Amino acid sequence: MNAEWMLDARKIPGEVMNYLRRIAVRAIDEKHYSPELVADLFGIDRTSIYDWLRNYRHQGEEALDTRKAPGAPWVITPDIDAWMKETILNSTPQEQGYDTVLWTSKIMVDLLKERFNLGVSQATVNLHLHALGLSVQKPCYRAFGRDPSKIKKFINEEFKEIHNLAQELNADIAFEDESWIGCGNHSGRTWGLVGQPPEIKACDEKDGHHVLSMVTADGELMFQVTTEKLNSSVYIEFLKKVLRGRTRLLMVIADRASYHTSKEVKQFAEDHAQKIRLFFLPPHSPEINPDEQVWNEIKHRQLEKQPIKGPIDFEHRLYAALLKLQNFKERIQSFFKLPDTQYAGLKPSPA
């Protein structure tokens, strides 16, 4: 046999050497074999055998473990690590003079050179950032008009008032939203050769449908699909469809789209005050609307990964996805258990 590791013990993995050292030391210390014989049998230099014995007798069994070489000292010190983490988490590149709000390792390399006169590679920066518990992520974009104080007030005060009113009036609470779902949208990843993205035949039509939906914390989903432009009339038709056959008052919470707050819709609500009440979310706060998760489910987890052949196939699949979700109460209930939506999980008491 002429395997490389048989001629050079340095080629043997560290974990295997841990076992070999213990076997060798036991053979000498407990079985009373001579160090020379053990060295010959293992193909190990006799000096190494004596080193193992000495380390074991002075420091114990742990001294027989392979020790990783310490390597060169870090160029980036713990204090600089702390500065990088603080800078990334509590500021943007824009505040540092860059025309972007997204952090990159290249920007951090430049800042380390400018601030600490350190010349390090992007790979080194990446290594340190990962060790600090940071990773590259898709950011959550928030609108400039978003007011955190109004969102906090809605969650902590206004919704609780709506919930209490629902209890008093024996009403249901539903969150409403709309979305355009296009035939030619695609998402997801698949396996392929490195540097050779797989080609997948897909629909590239611009057709699509508007979907209006409404969900409750009990796991109820109501929806309507239309190709019409969304306006007050379309919205009122959806509300009529939702109210059809309901025996309890429905309290609907939606965003402040113009057709939600129009005179026509307000008049409809006033004319049907025994059946419906309308309430509105704070401006630019989609993350606290549980109904937004319907689009995440239908678009990104289902339709955008399916082999849609064209507009007709798309329409069939859209309805199938909505009906499937409608029958999956537990999934809809989970929309009310996310960090931003769990406040809405309060359920009015049954009649």
C-alpha positions in Angstrom: 0.0 0.0 0.0 1.3 3.4 -0.9 -1.4 5.8 0.3 0.0 9.3 1.0 -1.2 9.2 4.7 0.7 6.0 5.3 3.9 7.7 4.5 3.2 11.0 6.1 1.1 11.1 9.3 0.5 14.8 8.8 -2.0 13.8 6.0 -4.1 11.9 8.6 -7.2 14.0 9.7 -7.0 15.5 13.1 -10.0 13.6 14.5 -8.5 10.3 13.4 -5.2 11.2 15.1 -7.1 11.9 18.3 -8.0 8.2 18.4 -4.5 7.0 17.3 -2.8 8.9 20.0 -5.1 7.4 22.7 -4.6 3.9 21.3 -0.8 4.3 21.3 -0.6 5.7 24.8 -2.9 3.0 26.2 -0.8 0.3 24.5 2.3 1.6 26.3 0.8 2.8 29.6 -1.7 -0.1 30.2 -0.6 -2.9 27.9 3.1 -2.3 28.6 4.3 -2.4 25.0 7.5 -0.6 24.3 7.4 2.8 22.7 9.7 1.6 19.9 7.3 -1.2 19.0 4.2 1.1 19.0 6.1 3.6 16.9 7.0 0.9 14.4 3.5 -0.5 14.2 1.9 2.9 13.7 4.6 4.2 11.4 5.0 7.2 13.7 8.4 8.7 14.6 9.5 7.5 18.0 10.0 11.1 19.2 6.3 11.8 18.6 5.3 8.7 20.6 7.4 10.0 23.6 5.9 13.5 23.2 2.4 12.0 23.4 3.3 10.1 26.5 4.8 13.1 28.2 1.9 15.3 27.4 -0.6 12.7 28.6 1.2 12.2 31.9 1.6 15.9 32.6 -1.7 17.3 31.2 -4.2 14.5 31.0 -6.1 12.9 28.1 -7.2 16.3 26.6 -3.5 16.9 25.7 -3.8 14.1 23.1 -6.3 16.1 21.0 -5.2 17.8 17.8 -4.8 21.5 18.4 -5.6 24.0 15.7 -2.7 26.3 14.8 -3.4 29.8 16.3 -2.7 31.6 13.0 -2.0 35.3 12.6 -3.7 37.8 15.0 -6.8 39.5 13.8 -6.2 42.8 11.9 -9.8 43.9 12.8 -9.9 44.2 16.6 -13.0 43.6 18.8 -13.5 47.4 19.1 -13.5 47.7 15.3 -16.0 44.8 15.1 -18.3 46.6 17.6 -18.0 49.8 15.5 -18.9 47.9 12.3 -22.0 46.2 13.8 -23.2 49.5 15.4 -22.6 51.4 12.0 -24.5 48.8 9.9 -27.4 48.4 12.3 -28.0 52.0 13.2 -27.1 54.0 10.1 -27.1 53.8 6.3 -24.4 54.3 3.7 -26.2 57.4 2.7 -25.4 58.9 6.1 -21.7 58.0 5.5 -21.7 60.0 2.2 -22.6 57.2 -0.3 -25.5 57.5 -2.8 -27.2 54.3 -1.6 -29.0 53.0 1.4 -27.8 49.4 1.1 -24.7 48.2 2.9 -22.0 46.2 0.9 -18.7 44.7 2.0 -17.0 47.0 -0.5 -18.4 50.1 1.3 -17.3 48.7 4.7 -13.8 48.1 3.3 -13.6 51.7 2.1 -14.8 53.0 5.5 -12.3 50.9 7.4 -9.5 52.3 5.3 -10.8 55.9 5.7 -11.5 55.7 9.5 -8.9 53.2 10.8 -6.3 53.1 8.0 -6.9 49.4 7.6 -6.4 47.6 4.3 -8.5 44.5 4.4 -10.3 42.4 1.8 -14.0 42.1 1.3 -13.7 38.4 2.2 -12.2 39.4 5.6 -15.1 41.9 6.2 -17.6 39.2 5.3 -16.0 36.8 7.7 -16.2 39.3 10.6 -19.8 40.4 9.8 -21.0 36.7 9.8 -19.2 36.2 13.1 -21.1 39.2 14.5 -24.4 37.6 13.6 -25.0 39.7 10.5 -26.0 38.4 7.1 -27.1 39.7 3.7 -30.8 40.1 3.6 -33.6 41.6 1.5 -34.7 44.8 3.3 -38.2 45.7 4.3 -38.9 49.0 2.5 -41.1 51.5 4.4 -42.7 54.5 2.8 -41.5 58.0 3.7 -45.1 58.9 4.8 -45.2 56.1 7.3 -45.8 57.4 10.9 -44.7 54.8 13.5 -46.6 56.8 16.3 -49.9 56.4 14.4 -49.3 52.7 13.8 -48.5 52.2 17.5 -51.6 54.1 18.5 -53.8 52.0 16.1 -52.4 48.8 17.5 -52.5 49.7 21.2 -55.6 51.9 21.3 -57.8 52.1 18.2 -57.9 48.4 17.4 -58.7 47.5 21.0 -61.6 50.0 20.8 -62.8 48.3 17.6 -62.5 44.9 19.3 -64.5 46.1 22.3 -67.2 47.5 20.0 -67.3 44.2 18.1 -67.9 42.4 21.5 -70.6 44.8 22.4 -72.4 44.6 19.0 -71.8 40.8 18.6 -69.9 41.6 15.3 -67.1 40.0 13.3 -63.9 41.8 12.4 -62.4 41.4 9.0 -59.3 42.9 7.3 -59.5 43.7 3.6 -57.1 44.4 0.8 -56.7 44.2 -3.0 -53.9 43.2 -5.3 -53.1 42.8 -9.0 -51.9 39.3 -9.8 -50.1 39.0 -13.2 -49.9 36.0 -15.4 -46.2 36.6 -16.3 -44.8 37.0 -12.8 -42.2 34.4 -11.7 -40.3 33.7 -8.5 -38.3 30.9 -6.8 -35.1 29.1 -7.4 -34.0 25.7 -8.7 -30.9 23.6 -9.1 -28.5 23.8 -12.1 -24.9 23.9 -13.1 -22.8 26.7 -11.6 -22.8 29.7 -13.9 -25.4 28.1 -16.1 -28.9 29.2 -15.0 -31.5 26.7 -16.1 -34.0 27.8 -18.9 -37.6 27.2 -18.1 -40.4 27.9 -20.5 -43.0 30.3 -19.0 -45.9 32.5 -19.8 -44.8 36.1 -20.6 -48.3 37.5 -21.1 -49.2 40.8 -19.5 -52.7 39.6 -18.6 -53.8 39.4 -15.0 -56.6 40.0 -12.5 -57.4 42.2 -9.6 -58.3 40.2 -6.5 -60.2 41.7 -3.6 -60.0 39.6 -0.4 -61.0 39.7 3.2 -59.8 37.6 6.2 -60.9 37.0 9.8 -59.0 35.7 12.8 -61.3 32.7 12.7 -59.8 31.6 9.4 -62.4 32.9 7.0 -61.4 34.1 3.5 -63.8 35.9 1.2 -62.6 37.0 -2.3 -63.6 38.4 -5.6 -61.7 38.2 -8.9 -62.2 40.9 -11.6 -60.5 42.3 -14.7 -62.2 45.7 -14.1 -60.3 48.7 -12.9 -60.7 49.0 -9.1 -63.1 51.9 -8.2 -65.9 52.6 -5.7 -68.4 50.6 -7.7 -66.3 47.5 -7.9 -65.5 47.8 -4.2 -69.2 48.2 -3.3 -70.0 45.0 -5.3 -67.4 43.1 -3.3 -68.9 44.4 0.0 -72.4 43.3 -1.2 -71.0 39.8 -2.0 -69.4 39.5 1.4 -72.5 40.7 3.2 -74.8 38.3 1.4 -76.1 35.7 3.8 -74.2 37.0 6.8 -76.2 37.2 10.1 -73.7 39.1 12.2 -72.5 42.7 11.8 -69.2 42.9 9.9 -66.6 45.4 10.9 -64.2 45.9 8.0 -60.7 47.3 8.4 -58.9 48.4 5.2 -56.2 50.8 4.0 -57.0 54.3 2.9 -57.2 53.7 -0.9 -59.3 56.4 -2.5 -62.1 54.1 -3.4 -62.2 52.8 0.2 -62.9 56.3 1.5 -65.0 57.7 -1.3 -68.4 59.3 -0.8 -70.1 56.4 -2.6 -68.6 53.8 -0.2 -69.3 55.9 2.8 -72.9 56.2 1.7 -73.2 52.5 1.1 -71.9 51.9 4.7 -74.4 54.4 6.1 -77.3 52.8 4.2 -76.3 49.3 5.6 -75.2 50.4 9.1 -76.9 47.3 10.6 -74.7 45.1 8.5 -71.3 46.8 8.0 -69.0 49.3 9.7 -65.8 50.6 8.0 -62.5 51.4 9.8 -59.1 52.3 8.4 -55.5 51.4 9.0 -52.9 54.2 9.5 -51.3 55.4 6.2 -48.5 53.3 4.7 -48.8 50.4 7.1 -49.4 47.2 5.0 -47.3 45.1 7.3 -50.0 45.2 10.1 -52.8 44.1 7.7 -53.1 40.3 8.0 -54.8 40.2 4.6 -51.5 41.2 2.9 -50.4 37.6 3.6 -53.0 36.3 1.1 -50.9 37.8 -1.7 -47.7 36.3 -0.3 -49.4 32.9 -0.3 -51.1 33.1 -3.7 -48.4 34.9 -5.6 -45.0 33.9 -4.2 -45.7 30.5 -2.8 -48.0 29.2 -5.5 -48.7 30.9 -8.8 -45.3 32.4 -9.5 -43.7 28.9 -9.2 -46.2 27.0 -11.3 -45.9 26.2 -15.1 -48.6 28.6 -16.3 -49.2 28.1 -20.0 -51.3 31.2 -20.7 -54.1 33.5 -19.6 -56.8 30.8 -19.5 -54.6 28.4 -17.5 -53.6 31.3 -15.2 -57.2 32.1 -14.4 -58.0 28.5 -13.6 -54.9 28.3 -11.4 -55.7 31.6 -9.7 -59.2 30.4 -8.7 -57.8 27.0 -7.6 -55.2 28.7 -5.4 -57.8 31.0 -3.8 -60.3 28.1 -3.2 -57.5 26.0 -1.7 -56.5 28.7 0.7 -60.2 29.4 1.5 -60.5 25.8 2.7 -57.2 26.0 4.8 -58.5 27.7 7.9 -55.3 27.0 9.9 -53.2 28.8 7.3 -55.4 31.9 7.3 -55.4 31.9 11.1 -51.6 31.9 10.9 -51.7 35.3 9.1 -52.8 36.7 12.5 -49.8 35.2 14.4 -47.0 37.1 12.8 -45.0 39.7 14.8 -46.6 42.6 13.0 -50.2 41.1 13.0 -50.6 39.2 16.2 -52.3 42.2 17.7 -55.2 41.5 15.4 -55.6 37.9 16.6 -58.2 38.9 19.2 -61.5 37.2 18.3 -64.9 38.6 19.3 -66.9 36.3 21.5 -69.4 34.1 19.7 -73.1 34.8 20.0 
